[in-house]
Amino acid sequence: MRKILLCCALLLGCFAGAAQAAGPMRVAVGVAPMEYFAKKIGGPLVAITVLVPAGADAHTYEPKPSQMRALSAAAVYLSTGLEFEEAWEPRLKAANKKLVFCHTEAGLKMMPMPAHHEEHHHEEHHNGEEMDPHIWVSPPEVRSITAHVAEAFAKADPANARTYAANLAAFRKEIDALDAEIKGVFVGVPADRRGFMVFHPAWGYFARSYGLTQTAIEFEGKEPSPKRLAAIVSEAKAKGVKVIFVQPQMARRSAETIAKAVGAKVVAADPLAADWAANLRGVAKAFRAALQ
């Protein structure tokens, strides 16, 4: 009997050692907000690699060889539909046959990136139009995103599916609370004062969710021409723009030119901030103050 117990103890020790050696499930994401969601759903069960470092342009990023090696060992990749993710998807799948490539944008009502400098919430789009990948800036969209995250984690690691589902339910309560809080921030803002100006149009889904309108300075990812810049300055004066929001990863020159011409401030609003909830809370307050 003692020999049987000893054998059982040794076997259990081996299984525990193997599980410990396996470690947490490896997950790769493109941008920091997706890491936030992955941590909320996976907790200590996941180890996350973020491809786009702070300060880099997420639209034009190319993974480094060291990151490609990390991706070859990942169990899950969480995509939002960024340009580099779409371009690299076939290569990532070819390099890692077991990779669960999760399109977190699936099922969402996507918005096109504005074809001109003013975004009017046009949701109809034509074939070939670039869709806005900044889906994480809106809590209602994040409810859908995180459902896909939990599903992908359960597919790659079915033994912990219940844990992922429970974590999703808990996080959704946080998402709903943040959504209600942000709605409260914009209560009382008149319909004709709900526009804001931003260099890069990364806040379209946020604007759609809270009844706002963003006016973008850039044109197809580039600084505006002198003629377009003059038109934007005239528009900013007509609308009484007091603040122009810029993304830290983007150029500030045009925003500063416009701000100087109309007597406005330039304020950073980073859609790629790592602390998703705190960032959206702060951005909402900054937008609200700008709409006064």
Residue pairs with C-beta under 8 A, 6 or more apart in sequence:
23 47
24 42
24 44
24 45
24 46
24 47
25 42
25 45
25 46
25 47
25 75
25 76
25 153
25 156
25 157
26 46
26 47
26 49
26 70
26 73
26 74
26 75
26 76
27 38
27 42
27 46
27 47
27 48
27 49
27 74
27 75
27 76
27 77
27 78
27 153
28 48
28 49
28 50
28 51
28 70
28 71
28 74
28 76
28 77
28 78
29 35
29 38
29 48
29 49
29 50
29 51
29 77
29 78
30 50
30 51
30 52
30 58
30 61
30 78
30 79
30 80
30 82
30 84
30 85
31 50
31 51
31 52
31 58
31 80
31 82
31 136
31 272
32 50
32 52
32 54
32 272
32 273
32 274
33 136
33 271
33 272
33 273
33 274
33 276
33 279
34 50
34 78
34 80
34 104
34 136
35 48
35 50
35 274
36 274
36 275
36 276
36 277
37 78
37 136
37 142
37 145
37 146
37 149
37 171
37 276
38 46
38 48
38 78
38 149
39 46
39 48
40 146
40 167
40 171
40 174
41 146
41 149
41 150
41 153
41 164
41 167
41 168
41 171
42 48
42 153
42 164
42 167
43 163
43 167
45 153
45 157
45 160
45 163
45 164
46 153
49 67
49 70
49 71
49 74
51 61
51 63
51 67
52 58
52 61
52 272
54 272
54 274
55 248
55 249
56 249
57 249
57 250
58 82
58 84
58 249
58 272
59 82
59 83
59 84
59 221
60 83
60 84
61 82
61 84
62 84
63 71
63 84
63 88
68 95
71 77
71 92
71 95
71 96
71 99
72 95
72 96
73 96
74 96
74 99
75 98
75 99
75 100
75 156
75 157
76 99
76 100
76 102
76 152
76 153
76 156
77 92
77 99
77 100
77 101
77 102
78 102
78 104
78 148
78 149
78 152
79 85
79 86
79 89
79 101
79 102
79 103
79 104
79 105
80 104
80 105
80 133
80 134
80 135
80 136
80 145
81 103
81 105
81 110
81 131
81 133
81 135
82 133
83 133
89 101
92 99
92 101
93 99
93 101
100 152
100 155
100 156
102 148
102 149
102 151
102 152
103 148
104 135
104 144
104 145
104 148
104 149
105 133
105 135
105 145
106 148
107 144
107 148
108 135
108 141
108 144
108 145
109 123
110 125
110 131
110 132
110 135
111 121
111 122
111 123
111 125
111 131
111 132
111 204
111 205
111 208
112 122
112 125
112 129
112 130
112 131
112 132
113 129
113 130
113 131
113 132
113 201
113 204
114 201
114 204
114 216
115 129
115 220
116 219
117 215
117 216
117 217
117 218
117 219
117 224
117 228
117 231
117 232
118 213
118 215
118 216
118 235
119 201
119 204
119 207
119 213
119 214
119 215
119 216
120 213
121 204
121 207
121 208
121 213
125 131
132 201
132 204
132 205
134 202
134 203
134 204
134 205
134 271
135 141
135 142
135 145
135 205
136 142
136 145
136 271
136 276
137 202
137 203
137 205
137 206
137 271
137 280
138 205
138 206
138 208
138 209
139 175
139 176
139 178
139 179
139 182
139 209
139 280
140 179
140 209
141 205
141 209
142 175
142 276
143 172
143 175
143 176
146 168
146 171
146 172
146 175
147 168
149 168
150 164
150 165
150 167
150 168
153 160
153 161
153 164
154 160
154 161
154 164
154 165
157 164
174 277
178 277
178 280
178 281
179 209
181 281
181 284
182 209
182 210
182 280
182 281
182 284
183 210
185 284
185 285
185 288
186 194
186 210
186 211
186 212
186 284
186 287
186 288
186 291
189 288
189 291
191 211
193 291
194 211
194 212
194 213
194 291
195 212
195 213
195 214
195 215
195 239
195 291
196 203
196 207
196 212
196 213
196 214
196 215
196 241
196 243
196 245
196 287
196 290
196 291
197 214
197 215
197 217
197 232
197 236
197 239
197 241
197 243
197 244
197 245
197 258
197 264
198 214
198 215
198 216
198 217
198 244
198 245
198 246
198 247
198 269
199 216
199 217
199 218
199 244
199 245
199 246
199 247
199 250
199 251
199 252
199 254
199 255
200 216
200 217
200 218
200 246
200 247
200 250
201 214
201 216
201 218
202 247
202 271
203 212
203 214
203 245
203 269
203 271
203 283
204 214
206 212
206 280
206 283
207 213
207 214
210 284
212 287
215 232
215 235
215 239
217 224
217 232
217 244
217 254
217 255
217 258
218 224
218 250
218 254
219 225
219 228
223 251
223 253
223 254
224 232
224 254
229 254
229 257
229 258
232 258
233 257
233 258
233 261
233 262
236 244
236 258
236 261
236 262
236 264
237 261
237 262
241 258
241 262
241 264
242 263
242 264
242 265
242 290
242 292
243 264
243 265
243 266
243 267
243 286
243 289
243 290
244 255
244 258
244 259
244 264
244 265
244 266
244 267
245 266
245 267
245 268
245 269
245 286
245 287
245 290
246 252
246 255
246 266
246 267
246 268
246 269
247 268
247 269
247 270
247 271
247 272
248 268
248 270
249 270
249 272
252 266
255 266
256 266
258 264
259 265
259 266
267 286
267 290
269 283
269 286
269 287
270 279
273 279
